[in-house]
Amino acid sequence: MRLSRLLLVTTVLTSPLFAAKPGPAVPPPTPIYANLYTFSDVTDTYPASISVPQDGAWFYGSATFGGQQYMDCSHHYEVDLTPSSLSPDYSPFLKVGYVSGIDTPCVFSNYCYSCSMNFGGFKPKTYFTSSNGPGWLPAGSGLATLRTLNDGSLSDRVSLTLYQVNANDLQGMTVFEPMANDNPAPADQTEIESRAYIAASDDKLPLVTEFTYGSYGVFPAPLSATFSATWDIGETAGVQVTNPYGHPGYGILLIDIPKMKTGNHKVTVSATLPSGKTFTASPYQVFVYNAAIEAVVGGTVLPEPVTFTRGNTVTFRVRQQDAKGKPTGSSAI
């Protein structure tokens, strides 16, 4: 597991994560907004074209009030999309400014240290409570329009950056185990090493996918992606995609565990975009326990499939096995 992670940080004008120059093979993110915008009246607006290809795109950025280091608690701005159908997950697409009940109130020079970009008016989290994540738009073209929600004056100005990263420009995919089936934050190594998964049961292996984009950092899985998983025994497993956050961001794959011998096993996860571009993560290893069940009627172990009639006294036992899957005894349950 990775001991350190790159996170999307959107509380300053130029995030250190996105400041580095990309390698020659990585197309730079498309700037939608990247300037200081001044409003002398509430009718002032700044339109910008948006075009998202068929695989969709992530958007990230930052905002500060004027040329200052942070946003304040007094000024608010909004970016709307035309047509509104471009943004099925957000209405409006973007809000900038202090959010009561979420942001820390301004107590020093009216600075709002926690203010950030709010896609749809809420703060998208990378892992529920850590730094702010990006916003997502599916395929489509239209217009983004920045406007002020203030009275409008010569002192009404916002420094705004908003960049687009197309899903088909992402480079690679990795996977990690989350804290729980409903919490996408990475589990620590001690927790991971204590886990064992039961084969051929309702147990699922939870994995979170993360996509790399040059030196610009990492992004959640594109919402347009479909996933498959293949175990080292050659079986393709069912994959259920869950989204515990409820908004575009890090989802969790719940992967079926087929019947296999007790021991370490590897699963390979692949993601395919609508365009056909495919990403495959390195095989991920987990410990799988084959909890074979046997049934005993009248002191006799019944062969599979087990059949018995009403009135029989049946004892079910877990068949103990060694690391190679060979039976070593039984324990009653």
N, C-alpha and C positions, 0 to 999 in steps of 0.2 A: 504493500500500500504506500501511497505517497505520504511523506512526512510533512510536506508543505504544499500549499495549493495557491494558485493565482485566482483572485476573485475580482469580479467586476465592481469597481468603486466609482460612484457617481456623485460624490459630494464636493468635488472641487472642479475647477474649470478644466484642468488638464490632468487626468488620472495618470499616475506613474505607470500603471499597467499598460496603457495604450500609447505612451509617449515614444516607445522604442520604434525604430524603423523596421519595416517588415523585410524579410528576405526577398530575393528577386523573383521567386516562384509564387509569392503570395500577393494577389492583387490588393491594393490598399482599400480600406473601407470607404464607401461613398459618403461624402459629407452632404447632409441635408441642411443643417444650420451650423455655422462656424464663424460667429461674428458678435459684435456688440450692437444690439438693436435698441433704438431710441424711439419713444412714443411721445409725441406732443399732444396727441388727442386719442380718445378711445376708439376712433374710427381708423387709426393707423394699423395696417396689417403688413405682414411679410410672407408672401406666398412662396412655396418651393415645390418643385415637381418630385413625385415619388413613383418609382417603377420597380415592382417586386416580381422576379421571375417565378416560374412554376413551383419551385421547391420552397418558396417562402424566404423570409429574412429576419434576422435579429437586429434590433436597434439599441444603441447605448449612447450615453453622453453625459453632460454635466451642465450645471447652471450656477451663476453667481449674480448678485445684484450689482449692475454696473461693472466697474473695474475692480470691485472689492474681491476679497478672498472667498467670501461666503455669501449665501443668500441671507436676507433679513426676514423678519417676521411680518413685514408690512406689505410687501409687493408680491403679486400673483400674476401668472401668465398661463396661457393655454395654447395648445396646438390642435386644431381641428382638421379632419380629413374630409375631402370631397371626392367621390361619394362616400357617405358614412359607412357603406357596406365594406369598404376596405379594412375596417377595423371591427371584426365581429366580437373581439374580446374586450375592447376599450371604448368608452364613451365619456369624455372626449379621448382622443388618442394620447395626449400628454398634458399634464399639469405641472407647473413649477411653482413652488412656494411653500410656506409654512402650513402644516396640517395639524389642527388642534387635536389633541389626544394621541398623536403619533410622534410628532416632533417635540424635542425639548424646547421649552419656551426660551425666548431671547432674554438674557440677563446681562450681557456685556456688549455694549456698543450696538445693540439691536442685531447682533449676529445670530444666525440660526445654523448652528454647527451640524445638525442632523438633517437639514433640509436637502432634498434631492429631487431627481426626476420621478414623477409619479405617473406611470402609464395607466390610463383610465381613472386617475384620481386616487389610486392606491399604490403602495410601495411594493414592487415585486422583489421578493427576497430570494437570494441564491439558495440558501438552505434554511428556509423558514425565518431565521432570526439573524443571520449574518449579513454581510454587505449586500447592497442593492444589485439586483440582477437586471438583465436587459428586457426589452419589450419585443413582441413578436407580431409580424404581419404576414398573412398568407399572400398568394399571388394576386396581382392586380396593379392598376395604374391610376393615378389621380393627383390630387393637389393637397399639400399640407400648408396650413395657414396659421402663422404665429400671431397672436393678438394679446393685448393687455387686459387684465381684469381690474385695473386700477382706474383712477379718475383721468389719468393722462396728463403729463406735464413734461417740461424739459428735463426734469430729474428722474423721469420714469424710463429706466433702461435696464436691459438684462443681457448678460453675456451668456450665450447659449451655444452648446455644441451638441449635435445629434448626428450620429454616424450609422450607416447601414452596412451590415455584413450578410451577404447572400449565403443561404444554406449550401448551395452547390460550390461555394468557394472554401468551405471548411475543409481541413486537410486530413484529419485522422480522428479516431475514436478510441477512448479508453473506458474501462469500467471500474467501479469500486463498490464495496458493500456498504449500504447505509446503516444508520443506527437501528432502524426498525423498518418493518414493511410499510409504515405510514410516515416515516421521517427520513427525508433524503440526505440529511447531514452524514458525512462519512463516519463510519464506526472506527474506533481506535483499534490498534493492532492487537491489544490484549483481548478485547471483545471478539475480534475476528477469530483469533486462535482458539477461543473457547467454544466456538460454534461447531455443531455437527448437524447435518441434514438427513432426514429419513427418506430413503428411496421408496418409490411406489406407494406414496401416501398423499395426504392433502397438504403436506409440507411444500413450501415454495422457496426457491433461492432468490432473494431480492438483490438486484444489481441496479446501479445508477450509471447511465452513460454520460460521457462528457466529451465534447468535440473541441479539437485544437484548431487555432487559427493563427499560425505563425507566431510572432512575438507579441501579438495583440492580446493573447490570453486564451481562455477557454469559455465555451458556451454550453448551455444545456442542449439536449437533443432537439433537432428541428421537429416541430409539431406535425410536419408532413411525413415523417419517417415511419416506416413499418419495420418490425424487428423479427429476427429468427434466432434460434439457439440450437446448437448441436453439441451433444455430449461426446466424450472421447470413446464411448462404446459404439458410436455411429448412429445413435438415435437422435432424431430431431424432436425437440421439446416444444410444448405449447408456451406461448409468452403472453402474459396479460400486462398491458400498459396502464399504470395508475398515475393519477395526478393529485397527490394529497394536498397540495397547496391551493388547488382550485382555480389558479390562473396560469398563464403560460410561464414555464420555468422548469425546474428539475423534476422530472417524473421518475417513477420506480418501475422496473421490469420485474414481474413475479414469474419465475421460470419453473416449469414442471420438472420433477426429478423422477425419471423412469426407474425401473427395476435394474439394479446393478449390484455388484459385489461391494462389500464393506471396504472402505479405503479412500485414498485421495483420488479425486476425479476432476477432470478439467472440462469446462464448458466454453464454447466459442460463440460469441454474440456478433451478429451482423445487423446493419441498418441499411435500408434501401430508400432512396428519395424517389419522388414521382418521376423525375427525369431519368431514372435508372442508375444514377450514381450510387455505389455501394461502399460502405465502410465496414471494416472487420476489426474487432479488438483482439488483442493477444489473448490466448486461452487463459481462463481464470480458474484457479484451483481451489476446491473446497473438500472437506471431509464428508463423505456420505456413508451413512450407516444403514445396512440392509436389515431392517427389523422384521425378519420372517416370522409369521404367525403359524402355529400348528394347533390343531384341535384334537382333544383326547376324549373318547367316549368309552366308558367301562374299562379304563386302563389301556385302551388301544389308541395309538396315534393314527388318525384317519388320513388317507392320501388326499391330495388335492385333485379336483375341487371337493371341498368338505360338504357332505350331506348328512343330515340327521333328522329325526322325527320328533314330533311333540312328545314330551314325557322323558326324552333322553336327558341325562345330566351331562353337560358338555363343559369341559375345561379348556380354555384358550391359553396358550403359552407362547412367550417370545422365544424363538429358537436362537440360542447363543451361537455366534460365529466368530472365527478368527479373522484377521485382517484380509485373508484371501477369500473369505466368504464360505469357508467350510464349517459345518455344524460342529459344535463342541459340547452341546448340552442344551437344557431348557430351563426356563424359569417361569413359574406360574404367575398369571396375572388375573 
